[in-house]
Amino acid sequence: MRVTRPMLALTGAVAALALAGCGSGGADEDQVPPTATGSLEHLAAEAKCEPDMQTDADTIRQALCRKGDEKYVLATFATDRGQREWLNTAKDYGGYYLVGRKWVAVGEERTVTALRSALGGTMEEGSEHMNPGGSHNQGGHHG
């Protein structure tokens, strides 16, 4: 299957819209492990997720995961540039993102905050106008 940038952007936007929501954090920032690396399957195993593959292309691999009753998207990218382009487009639609090298987890704030204890990474937040009431919308980034 050939995946184009517009398709990837649309997929990311739909995922962000479907999974974004307001939640409360509370994870202890001091207990963030080094950022995980590896294949989508390796990252999913670290997060204790059985990935339901949605996209399996040369440039992006994307799966739906569950954590209890909550869902999130886990995506890996062939290049850093491809990841950043995807993020820049997807973040226009709001949502919460846990970002590592060549991978992203997208979901509700509390879900990706909890994932951070397993995968490490950096929290980022989507556009302010799509996250009304978000707690860290001023710069779109978490610490």
PESULDA-V42327 format. One record per residue. N is the residue number from 1. RES is the residue in three letters. PSI is psi in whole degrees, -180 to 180 (* if undefined). Layout:
n:N res:RES psi:PSI
n:N res:RES psi:PSI
This chain:
n:1 res:MET psi:128
n:2 res:ARG psi:126
n:3 res:VAL psi:127
n:4 res:THR psi:163
n:5 res:ARG psi:-44
n:6 res:PRO psi:-38
n:7 res:MET psi:-41
n:8 res:LEU psi:-43
n:9 res:ALA psi:-43
n:10 res:LEU psi:-44
n:11 res:THR psi:-44
n:12 res:GLY psi:-41
n:13 res:ALA psi:-44
n:14 res:VAL psi:-43
n:15 res:ALA psi:-44
n:16 res:ALA psi:-43
n:17 res:LEU psi:-40
n:18 res:ALA psi:-31
n:19 res:LEU psi:-13
n:20 res:ALA psi:150
n:21 res:GLY psi:167
n:22 res:CYS psi:138
n:23 res:GLY psi:174
n:24 res:SER psi:139
n:25 res:GLY psi:-135
n:26 res:GLY psi:-5
n:27 res:ALA psi:146
n:28 res:ASP psi:114
n:29 res:GLU psi:-25
n:30 res:ASP psi:-14
n:31 res:GLN psi:30
n:32 res:VAL psi:123
n:33 res:PRO psi:170
n:34 res:PRO psi:149
n:35 res:THR psi:128
n:36 res:ALA psi:156
n:37 res:THR psi:166
n:38 res:GLY psi:-171
n:39 res:SER psi:167
n:40 res:LEU psi:-42
n:41 res:GLU psi:-39
n:42 res:HIS psi:-47
n:43 res:LEU psi:-42
n:44 res:ALA psi:-41
n:45 res:ALA psi:-41
n:46 res:GLU psi:-36
n:47 res:ALA psi:2
n:48 res:LYS psi:49
n:49 res:CYS psi:139
n:50 res:GLU psi:103
n:51 res:PRO psi:133
n:52 res:ASP psi:98
n:53 res:MET psi:130
n:54 res:GLN psi:-38
n:55 res:THR psi:130
n:56 res:ASP psi:86
n:57 res:ALA psi:173
n:58 res:ASP psi:-34
n:59 res:THR psi:-26
n:60 res:ILE psi:142
n:61 res:ARG psi:130
n:62 res:GLN psi:135
n:63 res:ALA psi:153
n:64 res:LEU psi:133
n:65 res:CYS psi:161
n:66 res:ARG psi:144
n:67 res:LYS psi:98
n:68 res:GLY psi:-127
n:69 res:ASP psi:-4
n:70 res:GLU psi:147
n:71 res:LYS psi:153
n:72 res:TYR psi:161
n:73 res:VAL psi:135
n:74 res:LEU psi:124
n:75 res:ALA psi:142
n:76 res:THR psi:153
n:77 res:PHE psi:149
n:78 res:ALA psi:-31
n:79 res:THR psi:156
n:80 res:ASP psi:-40
n:81 res:ARG psi:-43
n:82 res:GLY psi:-40
n:83 res:GLN psi:-48
n:84 res:ARG psi:-39
n:85 res:GLU psi:-43
n:86 res:TRP psi:-48
n:87 res:LEU psi:-45
n:88 res:ASN psi:-39
n:89 res:THR psi:-47
n:90 res:ALA psi:-38
n:91 res:LYS psi:-18
n:92 res:ASP psi:-20
n:93 res:TYR psi:9
n:94 res:GLY psi:-163
n:95 res:GLY psi:176
n:96 res:TYR psi:136
n:97 res:TYR psi:132
n:98 res:LEU psi:122
n:99 res:VAL psi:128
n:100 res:GLY psi:-174
n:101 res:ARG psi:113
n:102 res:LYS psi:24
n:103 res:TRP psi:157
n:104 res:VAL psi:141
n:105 res:ALA psi:132
n:106 res:VAL psi:130
n:107 res:GLY psi:-162
n:108 res:GLU psi:154
n:109 res:GLU psi:-48
n:110 res:ARG psi:-31
n:111 res:THR psi:-49
n:112 res:VAL psi:-28
n:113 res:THR psi:-43
n:114 res:ALA psi:-38
n:115 res:LEU psi:-30
n:116 res:ARG psi:-30
n:117 res:SER psi:-20
n:118 res:ALA psi:-36
n:119 res:LEU psi:-11
n:120 res:GLY psi:-149
n:121 res:GLY psi:-177
n:122 res:THR psi:135
n:123 res:MET psi:134
n:124 res:GLU psi:153
n:125 res:GLU psi:143
n:126 res:GLY psi:-172
n:127 res:SER psi:139
n:128 res:GLU psi:-40
n:129 res:HIS psi:-15
n:130 res:MET psi:-6
n:131 res:ASN psi:64
n:132 res:PRO psi:132
n:133 res:GLY psi:4
n:134 res:GLY psi:151
n:135 res:SER psi:-17
n:136 res:HIS psi:45
n:137 res:ASN psi:-13
n:138 res:GLN psi:-41
n:139 res:GLY psi:-5
n:140 res:GLY psi:10
n:141 res:HIS psi:146
n:142 res:HIS psi:164
n:143 res:GLY psi:*
